[in-house]
Amino acid sequence: MIDEQKLLERFMWLSIAASVATIALKLAAAWVTGSVGFLSDAIESLINVVAAVVGLMALKISAKPADVNHNFGHAKAEYFSAQVEGSMILVAAVAIIYTAVQRLLDPQPIEQAGVGLLLSTLAAALNLAVGLVLLRAGKKYRSATLNADGRHLLTDVWTTVGVLVGIALVWVTGWEILDPLIALAVGLNILVTGYVLLRNSFISLLSEALPEDERLAIKTYLDGFAAERGVEFTDVRTAAFGRERLVNIVMQVPGEWSVARSHDYADMIEDGIDETLGGAKTMIHVEPLGTATHVEFNWI
Protein backbone atom coordinates (compact mmCIF):
# COMPACT_ATOMS: atom_id res chain seq x y z
CA MET A 1 0.00 0.00 0.00
CA ILE A 2 2.88 2.35 0.82
CA ASP A 3 4.59 1.64 -2.49
CA GLU A 4 1.34 2.25 -4.37
CA GLN A 5 0.82 5.55 -2.57
CA LYS A 6 4.32 6.73 -3.45
CA LEU A 7 3.73 5.74 -7.07
CA LEU A 8 0.50 7.75 -7.27
CA GLU A 9 2.24 10.78 -5.79
CA ARG A 10 4.97 10.47 -8.42
CA PHE A 11 2.32 10.51 -11.12
CA MET A 12 1.02 13.79 -9.71
CA TRP A 13 4.53 15.24 -9.66
CA LEU A 14 4.82 14.21 -13.31
CA SER A 15 1.58 16.09 -14.02
CA ILE A 16 2.86 19.19 -12.21
CA ALA A 17 6.15 19.13 -14.12
CA ALA A 18 4.36 18.68 -17.46
CA SER A 19 1.94 21.51 -16.68
CA VAL A 20 4.75 23.91 -15.78
CA ALA A 21 6.60 23.09 -19.00
CA THR A 22 3.38 23.45 -21.00
CA ILE A 23 2.64 26.86 -19.50
CA ALA A 24 6.11 28.08 -20.44
CA LEU A 25 5.66 26.94 -24.05
CA LYS A 26 2.16 28.39 -24.42
CA LEU A 27 2.97 31.71 -22.77
CA ALA A 28 5.94 32.00 -25.08
CA ALA A 29 3.65 31.35 -28.04
CA ALA A 30 1.16 33.97 -26.79
CA TRP A 31 3.92 36.53 -26.18
CA VAL A 32 5.54 36.02 -29.59
CA THR A 33 2.30 36.13 -31.56
CA GLY A 34 0.10 38.41 -29.47
CA SER A 35 -2.70 35.86 -29.98
CA VAL A 36 -5.57 35.74 -27.50
CA GLY A 37 -6.18 32.17 -28.67
CA PHE A 38 -2.73 31.09 -27.49
CA LEU A 39 -3.23 33.12 -24.30
CA SER A 40 -6.51 31.34 -23.54
CA ASP A 41 -4.76 28.01 -24.00
CA ALA A 42 -2.01 29.10 -21.59
CA ILE A 43 -4.58 30.12 -18.97
CA GLU A 44 -6.07 26.64 -19.00
CA SER A 45 -2.61 25.13 -18.47
CA LEU A 46 -2.11 27.43 -15.49
CA ILE A 47 -5.22 25.89 -13.97
CA ASN A 48 -3.66 22.46 -14.60
CA VAL A 49 -0.79 23.32 -12.25
CA VAL A 50 -3.10 24.48 -9.46
CA ALA A 51 -5.31 21.41 -9.91
CA ALA A 52 -2.34 19.03 -9.91
CA VAL A 53 -0.99 20.54 -6.66
CA VAL A 54 -4.43 20.17 -5.05
CA GLY A 55 -4.60 16.61 -6.38
CA LEU A 56 -1.25 15.77 -4.81
CA MET A 57 -2.47 17.09 -1.46
CA ALA A 58 -5.66 15.05 -1.78
CA LEU A 59 -3.69 11.87 -2.48
CA LYS A 60 -1.63 12.42 0.65
CA ILE A 61 -4.76 12.99 2.76
CA SER A 62 -6.59 9.98 1.29
CA ALA A 63 -3.70 7.70 2.30
CA LYS A 64 -4.09 8.52 5.99
CA PRO A 65 -5.38 5.58 8.05
CA ALA A 66 -8.73 5.53 9.81
CA ASP A 67 -8.94 7.46 13.06
CA VAL A 68 -11.45 8.35 15.76
CA ASN A 69 -13.17 11.00 13.63
CA HIS A 70 -12.87 9.14 10.31
CA ASN A 71 -13.63 5.49 11.02
CA PHE A 72 -13.58 4.50 7.35
CA GLY A 73 -10.40 6.37 6.48
CA HIS A 74 -9.90 9.44 4.28
CA ALA A 75 -10.31 7.92 0.80
CA LYS A 76 -13.01 10.37 -0.28
CA ALA A 77 -10.54 13.25 -0.14
CA GLU A 78 -9.82 12.50 -3.80
CA TYR A 79 -13.36 13.46 -4.75
CA PHE A 80 -12.87 16.88 -3.18
CA SER A 81 -9.76 17.25 -5.33
CA ALA A 82 -11.85 16.59 -8.42
CA GLN A 83 -14.35 19.23 -7.24
CA VAL A 84 -11.59 21.80 -6.80
CA GLU A 85 -10.25 21.00 -10.25
CA GLY A 86 -13.70 21.31 -11.78
CA SER A 87 -14.22 24.66 -10.07
CA MET A 88 -10.85 25.93 -11.27
CA ILE A 89 -11.72 24.89 -14.82
CA LEU A 90 -14.93 26.93 -14.61
CA VAL A 91 -12.97 29.98 -13.40
CA ALA A 92 -10.53 29.57 -16.29
CA ALA A 93 -13.40 29.30 -18.75
CA VAL A 94 -14.93 32.58 -17.55
CA ALA A 95 -11.55 34.35 -17.80
CA ILE A 96 -10.98 33.03 -21.32
CA ILE A 97 -14.47 34.01 -22.52
CA TYR A 98 -14.07 37.51 -21.08
CA THR A 99 -10.69 37.96 -22.78
CA ALA A 100 -12.07 36.65 -26.07
CA VAL A 101 -15.00 39.06 -26.05
CA GLN A 102 -12.65 41.98 -25.39
CA ARG A 103 -10.44 41.01 -28.34
CA LEU A 104 -13.52 40.36 -30.49
CA LEU A 105 -14.48 44.01 -30.01
CA ASP A 106 -10.93 45.12 -30.78
CA PRO A 107 -9.18 42.61 -33.12
CA GLN A 108 -5.36 42.63 -33.21
CA PRO A 109 -2.91 41.24 -35.82
CA ILE A 110 -0.95 38.04 -35.07
CA GLU A 111 2.85 38.16 -35.30
CA GLN A 112 5.23 35.26 -36.03
CA ALA A 113 2.44 32.70 -36.20
CA GLY A 114 4.81 29.95 -37.34
CA VAL A 115 6.90 30.14 -34.15
CA GLY A 116 3.76 30.17 -32.03
CA LEU A 117 2.35 27.12 -33.81
CA LEU A 118 5.57 25.17 -33.21
CA LEU A 119 5.71 26.00 -29.50
CA SER A 120 2.05 25.13 -28.98
CA THR A 121 2.44 21.84 -30.87
CA LEU A 122 5.26 20.80 -28.52
CA ALA A 123 3.02 21.65 -25.55
CA ALA A 124 0.16 19.55 -26.95
CA ALA A 125 2.45 16.54 -27.50
CA LEU A 126 3.69 16.75 -23.91
CA ASN A 127 0.16 16.98 -22.50
CA LEU A 128 -1.01 14.06 -24.64
CA ALA A 129 1.74 11.76 -23.40
CA VAL A 130 1.31 12.63 -19.73
CA GLY A 131 -2.50 12.62 -19.93
CA LEU A 132 -2.59 9.07 -21.33
CA VAL A 133 -0.18 7.89 -18.62
CA LEU A 134 -2.38 9.41 -15.88
CA LEU A 135 -5.58 7.89 -17.28
CA ARG A 136 -4.06 4.41 -17.39
CA ALA A 137 -2.74 4.79 -13.85
CA GLY A 138 -6.07 6.19 -12.62
CA LYS A 139 -7.93 3.19 -14.00
CA LYS A 140 -5.41 0.68 -12.66
CA TYR A 141 -5.34 2.12 -9.14
CA ARG A 142 -8.97 3.38 -9.07
CA SER A 143 -7.80 6.93 -8.36
CA ALA A 144 -10.35 9.70 -8.94
CA THR A 145 -7.56 12.27 -8.70
CA LEU A 146 -5.36 10.75 -11.42
CA ASN A 147 -8.40 10.14 -13.61
CA ALA A 148 -9.61 13.75 -13.28
CA ASP A 149 -6.16 15.18 -13.90
CA GLY A 150 -5.60 12.91 -16.89
CA ARG A 151 -8.92 13.92 -18.45
CA HIS A 152 -8.09 17.57 -17.84
CA LEU A 153 -4.77 17.21 -19.67
CA LEU A 154 -6.41 15.45 -22.62
CA THR A 155 -9.04 18.18 -22.76
CA ASP A 156 -6.16 20.62 -22.88
CA VAL A 157 -4.75 18.71 -25.85
CA TRP A 158 -7.98 19.02 -27.83
CA THR A 159 -8.16 22.68 -26.87
CA THR A 160 -4.66 23.23 -28.19
CA VAL A 161 -5.43 21.37 -31.41
CA GLY A 162 -8.41 23.65 -31.98
CA VAL A 163 -6.28 26.71 -31.30
CA LEU A 164 -3.56 25.45 -33.66
CA VAL A 165 -6.02 24.94 -36.50
CA GLY A 166 -7.59 28.34 -35.88
CA ILE A 167 -4.31 30.25 -35.70
CA ALA A 168 -3.10 28.49 -38.84
CA LEU A 169 -6.24 29.72 -40.62
CA VAL A 170 -5.61 33.25 -39.35
CA TRP A 171 -2.04 33.00 -40.61
CA VAL A 172 -3.16 31.81 -44.06
CA THR A 173 -6.26 33.98 -44.55
CA GLY A 174 -5.38 37.09 -42.54
CA TRP A 175 -8.83 37.06 -40.89
CA GLU A 176 -7.94 38.49 -37.48
CA ILE A 177 -11.44 38.00 -36.08
CA LEU A 178 -10.88 34.23 -36.10
CA ASP A 179 -8.44 34.56 -33.21
CA PRO A 180 -10.97 35.75 -30.57
CA LEU A 181 -13.61 33.42 -32.01
CA ILE A 182 -11.25 30.50 -31.41
CA ALA A 183 -10.62 31.67 -27.86
CA LEU A 184 -14.38 31.96 -27.29
CA ALA A 185 -14.89 28.38 -28.51
CA VAL A 186 -12.09 27.21 -26.21
CA GLY A 187 -13.72 28.90 -23.25
CA LEU A 188 -17.11 27.33 -23.93
CA ASN A 189 -15.55 23.89 -24.32
CA ILE A 190 -13.70 24.22 -21.02
CA LEU A 191 -16.92 25.38 -19.36
CA VAL A 192 -18.60 22.10 -20.34
CA THR A 193 -15.59 20.09 -19.15
CA GLY A 194 -15.66 21.74 -15.73
CA TYR A 195 -19.37 21.08 -15.37
CA VAL A 196 -19.00 17.38 -16.21
CA LEU A 197 -16.10 16.97 -13.79
CA LEU A 198 -18.03 18.63 -10.96
CA ARG A 199 -21.14 16.56 -11.66
CA ASN A 200 -19.20 13.27 -11.61
CA SER A 201 -17.38 14.14 -8.38
CA PHE A 202 -20.67 15.01 -6.64
CA ILE A 203 -22.16 11.70 -7.79
CA SER A 204 -19.14 9.86 -6.37
CA LEU A 205 -19.56 11.63 -3.02
CA LEU A 206 -23.04 10.10 -2.82
CA SER A 207 -21.39 6.65 -2.57
CA GLU A 208 -22.42 5.39 -5.98
CA ALA A 209 -22.58 1.58 -6.34
CA LEU A 210 -19.65 -0.30 -7.88
CA PRO A 211 -19.59 -0.69 -11.69
CA GLU A 212 -21.89 -3.34 -13.14
CA ASP A 213 -19.07 -5.73 -14.09
CA GLU A 214 -17.78 -5.74 -10.51
CA ARG A 215 -21.26 -6.25 -9.07
CA LEU A 216 -21.79 -9.20 -11.42
CA ALA A 217 -18.44 -10.66 -10.38
CA ILE A 218 -19.55 -10.48 -6.73
CA LYS A 219 -22.89 -12.10 -7.58
CA THR A 220 -21.20 -14.95 -9.45
CA TYR A 221 -18.90 -15.63 -6.52
CA LEU A 222 -21.72 -15.52 -3.94
CA ASP A 223 -24.02 -17.73 -6.02
CA GLY A 224 -21.29 -20.38 -6.25
CA PHE A 225 -20.52 -20.12 -2.54
CA ALA A 226 -24.21 -20.42 -1.58
CA ALA A 227 -24.73 -23.51 -3.78
CA GLU A 228 -21.76 -25.31 -2.19
CA ARG A 229 -22.19 -24.26 1.43
CA GLY A 230 -25.93 -24.23 2.07
CA VAL A 231 -26.25 -20.56 2.94
CA GLU A 232 -28.20 -17.71 1.35
CA PHE A 233 -27.44 -14.08 0.62
CA THR A 234 -30.51 -11.89 0.88
CA ASP A 235 -29.13 -8.36 0.74
CA VAL A 236 -25.92 -7.22 -0.92
CA ARG A 237 -24.98 -3.57 -1.25
CA THR A 238 -21.85 -1.98 -2.70
CA ALA A 239 -20.23 1.44 -2.77
CA ALA A 240 -17.17 3.08 -4.26
CA PHE A 241 -15.26 4.86 -1.52
CA GLY A 242 -12.37 6.69 -3.11
CA ARG A 243 -9.90 4.00 -4.13
CA GLU A 244 -11.66 1.55 -1.80
CA ARG A 245 -14.53 -0.83 -2.57
CA LEU A 246 -17.09 -1.44 0.16
CA VAL A 247 -19.41 -4.47 0.15
CA ASN A 248 -22.18 -5.04 2.71
CA ILE A 249 -23.79 -8.51 2.84
CA VAL A 250 -26.55 -10.25 4.78
CA MET A 251 -25.74 -13.96 5.00
CA GLN A 252 -28.43 -16.38 6.24
CA VAL A 253 -27.23 -19.63 7.81
CA PRO A 254 -28.96 -22.61 9.49
CA GLY A 255 -30.19 -21.63 12.95
CA GLU A 256 -28.31 -24.46 14.69
CA TRP A 257 -24.92 -23.23 13.51
CA SER A 258 -22.50 -21.93 16.12
CA VAL A 259 -21.22 -18.39 16.11
CA ALA A 260 -17.72 -19.73 15.40
CA ARG A 261 -18.83 -21.61 12.27
CA SER A 262 -20.74 -18.60 10.93
CA HIS A 263 -17.70 -16.44 11.61
CA ASP A 264 -15.46 -18.83 9.69
CA TYR A 265 -17.79 -18.65 6.69
CA ALA A 266 -17.84 -14.87 6.89
CA ASP A 267 -14.03 -14.83 6.83
CA MET A 268 -14.00 -17.04 3.75
CA ILE A 269 -16.44 -14.73 1.96
CA GLU A 270 -14.43 -11.63 2.85
CA ASP A 271 -11.27 -13.23 1.46
CA GLY A 272 -13.11 -14.48 -1.62
CA ILE A 273 -14.57 -11.09 -2.54
CA ASP A 274 -11.25 -9.40 -1.87
CA GLU A 275 -9.59 -11.80 -4.32
CA THR A 276 -12.45 -11.53 -6.85
CA LEU A 277 -12.26 -7.72 -7.04
CA GLY A 278 -8.54 -7.35 -6.44
CA GLY A 279 -9.16 -5.53 -3.19
CA ALA A 280 -12.33 -4.80 -1.18
CA LYS A 281 -13.60 -4.27 2.35
CA THR A 282 -16.55 -6.54 3.13
CA MET A 283 -18.91 -6.40 6.11
CA ILE A 284 -21.19 -9.39 6.73
CA HIS A 285 -24.30 -9.56 8.91
CA VAL A 286 -25.39 -13.10 9.87
CA GLU A 287 -29.05 -14.10 10.29
CA PRO A 288 -30.92 -17.45 10.58
CA LEU A 289 -32.23 -18.96 7.34
CA GLY A 290 -35.76 -17.83 6.54
CA THR A 291 -35.44 -14.39 8.12
CA ALA A 292 -37.46 -11.85 6.15
CA THR A 293 -35.16 -9.23 4.67
CA HIS A 294 -36.54 -6.04 3.19
CA VAL A 295 -34.61 -5.32 -0.02
CA GLU A 296 -35.46 -1.92 -1.48
CA PHE A 297 -33.77 -2.44 -4.84
CA ASN A 298 -32.15 -4.98 -7.13
CA TRP A 299 -28.46 -4.57 -6.36
CA ILE A 300 -27.30 -5.93 -9.74
N, C-alpha and C positions, 0 to 999 in steps of 0.2 A: 504493500500500500504506500509506503514511504517512497519507494522508487518511482511508482506511478505518479505520485504527487509532484515529485521533482521534475519528471518528464513533462507534465502538463504545464508547469511553471516555465520550463524552457521554451515550450511552444509559444507562450505568451510573450516571452522576451524576444523571440524571433519575430512575432507580429509587431512589437514595438520598434525593433530595429528596422524592419521593412517599411513601416509607416514613416519613420523619421527620414529614411533615404528617399521615399516617395515624395514627401513634402518638399524636400530640397530640390528635387528634379522638377516638380510641377511649379513651384514658386519661381524657379529660374526660367521656366518656359513662359510664365505669366509676365515676368519682369522684362524679358527680352522682346516679347511680342506686344505687350500692352493689351492682351486679350482678356476680356472678362470671362470668356469660356474657360480658358486655362486657369484663371483665378478661382472660379467656382469649383473646379476640380481639385485645386489645392486646398480649398477650405474643407472639402469633404475628407481629405486625407488628414488634415489637422484633427478632425473629430476622431479619426481612426486611432491616433496616438492616445488621446484622452480615454477613449473607450477601452483600449488595450491595457492601459495602466489600471483602470477600474476593474477590468476583468482579472488581472493578475492579483489584485487585492482580494477579489471575491474568491478566487481559487484557494488562496491562503486561508481565508476564513472558513470556507467549506470543508477544509481538511481537519479542522479542529475536532477533537473527540466530543462525545456527549458530556454534558455537565448538568448541574442541578437545575439550571434555568432552561436548558435545551436538551431534553431527555433523548431526543432522536437525532442529535448531532446538529450540524450547521450546513448540511448539503444544499439547502434551498438558497443559500447566499448567491449561488450562481445565477438564479433567476433574477435577482435584484440587479446583478451586473448587466444582464440582457435588457432590463428596463432602463437603466442609466444609458446604455448604448443607444437604445431606441429613442430616448428623449434627446440625446445629443444630436442624433441624425435629424430629428425634426427641427432643432435649433439651426443646424447647418442649412437645411433646406430653406428656411425662412430668410436667412442671410443671403443665400445665393439668389433667391427670387427677387429680393429687394435690390440687390446689386444689378441684376439683369434688367429690371424695369428702368433703373436709373440710366443705364447705358443704352437701353432701347430708345429713350427720349433724347439721348445725346450720343449718337454713334461715333466711334473713333476708329481710325485706320489701324491695321495690324502690321507690325514690323517683324522682319526676319521670321516669317512663318515656318520656314524649313527647319530652322534650329529648334523652334518650339515643338514642332511635330516630333522630332527625333528624341528630345528629352522626355516628352510625355509618353512616347512609345516604350522607352526604357522603364518608366515608372509602371506602366500597365503590365509589362512582362514580369516585373518583380512582384507586383500584387497578385497576379494570376498564380505564380508558382507557390507563394506563401499561402494564399487563400485555399488552394487545393490541399495543401499539406494540413492545414488547420481543420478543414472539413473531414478529412479522413480520420484524423486523430480524434475529433469530436464524436464521430460515429463510433469509433472503436472503444473509447473510454466513457461514452455516454455523458459528455461534458457540454452543458448548455452554453457555457462561456466560450469554449473553442468553436462550437457550431455557429454561435451568433457572430463572433469575430471573423470567422472564415467567410460567412455569407456577406458580411459587410465589405470585406476586401474584394470579393467577386463582384459585388454590386459596383464597387469603385472601378473595377476593370471595365465593366460595360459602360459606365459613365464616361470613362476616359476614351473608350472606342468611339462613342457618340461625339465627344468633343473633337477627337482627331478627324473624323469624317467631316464634321462641320467646318473646322478651321481650314481643312484642305480645300473645301468648296469656296470659302471666303478668299483663300489664296489664289484659286484659279479664276473665280468669277469677279472678284473685287466687290462683292455685295457685303458691305460692312454690317448691315442690319442682321445678317445671319449669326454673327457672333453673340449678341445678347439673346437672340431667339434660342440658340443652342444652350446657353446658360440657363434660360428659363425652363427649357425641357429637362435639363439636368436636375434643377431644383424640384420640379414636380415629381420626377422619378424617385428622388431621394425621400421626398415626403411620403410616398406610398411605402417605400422600404421601411422607414421608421415606424409607420403605423402597423405594418404586418409584424415587425419584431416585437413591438409593445404588446400587441394582441396575443401573440404566441406565449410570451413570458407570463402574462396575466393568467392565461389558461393553465399553464404549468403550475402556477402558484395555487391553483384550485385542486391540486393533487389529481390530475387526470390519470385515468387507468393506463396500464401498460399497453403497448402496441398489440394489435390483434394476433400477430404471429407468436408473440411471447405468451399471450393468454391461452392460445391453442396448445402451445407446448406444455404449459402447466396442466391443462385439462387432460391431455393425452397421458401425461405421467400419472396424474391422480386416478384416472379411469383404470389404468393398468394396475396400480397399487391396490385399489378397492377390489378389483376382481380376484386378486391373489390372496388378499389378507382378510376379507370378510368385514370390511368397514365401509362406511358411506361418507361422502362429503356433500353437505347440504347448503353450504354458503361459502363462496370463495370471492374475495375482493382483492383488487390490486391497486397500486398507486406508484407513480414515478415520483421519486423524492430526491431531486438533484441527480447525482450519479448513482444513487441507490435505488433498488427495487424493493418495494414492500408488498408482502402477500399475507392476507389474513384468511384463515381457514377454520371452518367448523367441521370437526371430525366426529362422527357418531360410531361408537363401539358397543359391543355386547355389554349389557349391564353388569354381568358377573366378573368382568375383567377387573384386575387390580389397577391401582393408580400407577404402579411401577411399569406394568405391561403397556398401558396407554401412553405413558411417558416415553417408553422405548420406541413405540411406533411414531410418536410425534417427532422424535429425534431423527428417525429414518427419513421421514417426509421432509423435514427441514434440510437435511443433507441432499436429498434427491432433487428438490427444487433448486437449491443452490447450484448443483452440478448442471441441471437442465438449462438454467438461464445464464450460467457463467457468473454467478454472484447474485444473491438475494437475501433479504432478511424476512423470515417467515414466522408468524405468530399463529399458534394453533389452539383452539378452544375445543375441549373434549366434552361430548354429551352422550347419554345412552341412546342406543338405536331406537328409532321410532319417535324421537322428540320432534315436535312440530317446530319448524324453523320458518320464520317469515322472511322470504326473499323478495325484495322490492324490485329487482331487475334481473335480467339475464346477463350474467357477468361475461359471457363470451360474445 
